[in-house]
Amino acid sequence: MMQMTVKELEYIADSLSNENLLIKQCAVAAAAAGNPAIRQTCSQMIEVHRQHYALLLNMLEQHQQTAPGH
Amino acid sequence: MNVEHTRSQNNLQQYQQNMMRQLHNQTLEQPGQNRQQTEDNRPIPYASSVVQHYNQADSGRSHYQGNQHNSGQHTVQQQQQQQQGMQQHYSQHYSQQYTGQVHAPEDQHRQALMSDADMAGTILADLKRVSREYATAVTEAACPEIRRGFNDLLSSTLQLQGKLYELMRDQHMYSTPSAAARNEISSKLENNRNEAGQTEHYLHQLGLLGGVSHALQPYAVTEANDGRRPGTEGSHQPVYM
């Protein structure tokens, strides 16, 4: 497996922030919206964003071993 | 290092407390309603998420980074401590104001700080932004596994965006875009067909100059051109005319 580049690491870090924020935004809408369709869709989206988050963390884990330094 | 950390943390807390006070004054229009906790223990989503918002050293939040001296080295523990400290102060602030609770009917527990359309709209805008960022990440990934990962994330995010957009449209939360006029479409069509014709001409010219075979022609031989292939006769007329 190739080593992760600095740029790739930055993109993964930014994406983790994005997904984290989206999880919270969907949670807000799922809890506070009056419209039930909105509540349902947003609560489904929470799960998808959590999976995205896990995928991104996994990318970091995969490349941790081959990274230079300690 | 310890002294500096304490000082920077105090500055941070001070800043956050000032911000929370300002926010408190801005957003609470109806005194007497306890927003700390509703009767059925439904959380106060918008308010509590705001607390966490101010506690994070996100890469995109340059507005606050001037006050976060250890932004590059936040440990999870530090963040949690800050959050707890912040939430304690926040709850104290509220309980001082709202000791006399009004037990409002069920609907009022969902007191909207933001409309459904706006909440959905912010998510939609974020999904759009995140899609663009994933697309950029795909193009800038060196490692094929990482590229594939971002590509999957892109597809998935686009799917979510599409779903939310359709939902908002069905719920009439989105102003319908106006239809393009037929004459506009026709003029674009004609202009671009002409452009394509000129480009084809250019390609055929290159083909002739380089001695490249006419296997390059993109159009099938049809009845319209009587089976004649371009370049084999004197004129350089494109195939489809």
Chai-1 contact restraints between the chains, C-beta under 6 A:
chainA,res_idxA,chainB,res_idxB,connection_type,confidence,min_distance_angstrom,max_distance_angstrom,comment,restraint_id
A,M2,B,C143,contact,1.0,0.0,6.0,A-B,restraint_1
A,T5,B,A142,contact,1.0,0.0,6.0,A-B,restraint_2
A,K7,B,E140,contact,1.0,0.0,6.0,A-B,restraint_3
A,E8,B,A141,contact,1.0,0.0,6.0,A-B,restraint_4
A,E8,B,I146,contact,1.0,0.0,6.0,A-B,restraint_5
A,Y11,B,A137,contact,1.0,0.0,6.0,A-B,restraint_6
A,D14,B,S59,contact,1.0,0.0,6.0,A-B,restraint_7
A,S17,B,D58,contact,1.0,0.0,6.0,A-B,restraint_8
A,S17,B,S59,contact,1.0,0.0,6.0,A-B,restraint_9
A,N18,B,V130,contact,1.0,0.0,6.0,A-B,restraint_10
A,L22,B,D126,contact,1.0,0.0,6.0,A-B,restraint_11
A,K24,B,S49,contact,1.0,0.0,6.0,A-B,restraint_12
A,Q25,B,I123,contact,1.0,0.0,6.0,A-B,restraint_13
A,V28,B,P45,contact,1.0,0.0,6.0,A-B,restraint_14
A,V28,B,Y46,contact,1.0,0.0,6.0,A-B,restraint_15
A,V28,B,S49,contact,1.0,0.0,6.0,A-B,restraint_16
A,A29,B,M119,contact,1.0,0.0,6.0,A-B,restraint_17
A,A31,B,P45,contact,1.0,0.0,6.0,A-B,restraint_18
A,A32,B,P45,contact,1.0,0.0,6.0,A-B,restraint_19
A,A33,B,D116,contact,1.0,0.0,6.0,A-B,restraint_20
A,A33,B,M119,contact,1.0,0.0,6.0,A-B,restraint_21
A,G34,B,D116,contact,1.0,0.0,6.0,A-B,restraint_22
A,N35,B,D116,contact,1.0,0.0,6.0,A-B,restraint_23
A,I38,B,D116,contact,1.0,0.0,6.0,A-B,restraint_24
A,I38,B,A120,contact,1.0,0.0,6.0,A-B,restraint_25
A,T41,B,L167,contact,1.0,0.0,6.0,A-B,restraint_26
A,M45,B,L160,contact,1.0,0.0,6.0,A-B,restraint_27
A,H52,B,L153,contact,1.0,0.0,6.0,A-B,restraint_28
A,M59,B,I146,contact,1.0,0.0,6.0,A-B,restraint_29
A,M59,B,G149,contact,1.0,0.0,6.0,A-B,restraint_30
